[in-house]
Amino acid sequence: MRSFDSIPVPPTSTDPASFGFSFCEGGVCAAAGVRAAGVHAGFRRNPHRKDLALVTTDEPCVCAATFTKNRFCAAPVQVSRARAAAGHARAIVLNSGIANASTGERGLRSALAAGDLVARELGCSADDVLVASTGIIGRQLPLSSYEEGIPAVVRALDSTAAAAHDAAEAVMTTDTVAKEVSLAGPVACGSDAAPVRVRVGGFVKGSGMISPDMATMLCVLATDAPLTLAAARAALSAAVGGTFNKVTVDSDTSTNDSCFLLATGAAGGEPIAEGSPGFGAMASAIRCACENLARKIAADGEGATKLVTVDVVGAATEQDADAVARAIANSPLVKTAIFGHDVNWGRVAGAAGKCGVAFDQRDVDIDLLGVPVLRGGLPVPVDDDEMRRRFEEPEVGIAVSLGTGDASARIWTCDLTHDYVTINGEYRT
């Protein structure tokens, strides 16, 4: 059997050691000046499921945000997008169970009322309270759940890792696990000053209706670095574009996608602006946190058994690479073949060839699970026993080289299983 080298793919960005950071405990509360909580407020019928989360900062701080581009955007997206434009916030209140989408003026009033109730409890301006929701579309939020739940969640606020975890659990819908990350490391805050130890932490929810067009379902990130507003926006936008926007579970973009970054500055030091000595490390840390969370979304796709990483290299442009990678990642035939542990590279080739990107099939190479299966457009014999062994790993890699240039793209997805159909066939019932 002739041997071939594997296709070289870009390195992952989830190793914080590459820029001097390391993972730590704390979740969203790892950042100094941040408190969080999660409680059951009645948005869900199950009294044992948390459904209301709150993340607050000691004082109003820098806030950057991105939101869904879905034209059916939910009421909380409309409220928070307008408030986030000012670039500062004190609190983010999030509920699960009901999306408050397609709810008209009544839904807008509910979103505004939630912010008002939090502002009253915290003694801050309602303009500094952002709102997010996730769950079933078209149902009205019961205001009584906010009226009873917000005082309770404010009383539960704490800066512990346990409180951060409660908040992460409270935003789960079909997620099977709470998705959190936190990391810490030294950052230069000023050209002559000694590095300051800063932290970045956060949580995300997302399992189905995932093909973000800005961020992901719901994400809250916090850092105690003294980022300027422009720096926070630049770092978040770049991170979202390269991570959350590269995830697809089912090719559907949510009505409620919202991603927030709070920067308290509580670590001290001079402001970190774009181009300043510490900006590169902070941008890398935020990117690392987002990529870690993005991979967790794909791995926890509804009914999924595998995290799938699709790399396309050797493309003429990054747009071409992204289009081919996304076509492969969204293909039901590719996703079901992975679920069945079927080394069906023909599904990958077919998906790559259908998306309108120009290439010559005679130049195309394909690897599955790190094993060459196609070279120069022709199949390569593989050891079936070895491939079955590799399919037992939790992550499946697909790599495609188009042979038309030097551009590349990476998309994360998951396999398509019987459980995905069951979950979504019964979602409202």
Secondary structure, DSSP 8 states (H G I E B T S, - for coil): ------------S--GGGGT-EE-S-GGGGSTTEEEEEE--SSSS-TTS--EEEEEEEEEEEEEEEE---TT--HHHHHHHHHHTTSEEEEEEEEEEE---S-HHHHHHHHHHHHHHHHHHHTS-GGGEEEEEEEETT----HHHHHHHHHHHHHT-BSSHHHHHHHHHHT-SS-SS-EEEEEEEEE--SSSS--EEEEEEEEEE-SSS---SSS-SEEEEEE-S-B-HHHHHHHHHHHHHHTGGGB-SSS---SS-EEEEEE--TT-SS-B-TTSTTHHHHHHHHHHHHHHHHHHHHHT-TT-S-EEEEEEEEESSHHHHHHHHHHHHH-HHHHHHHHTT---HHHHHHHHHHSS----GGG-EEEETTEEEEETTEE----HHHHHHHTTSSEEEEEEE-SS-SEEEEEEEE---HHHHHHHHTTT-
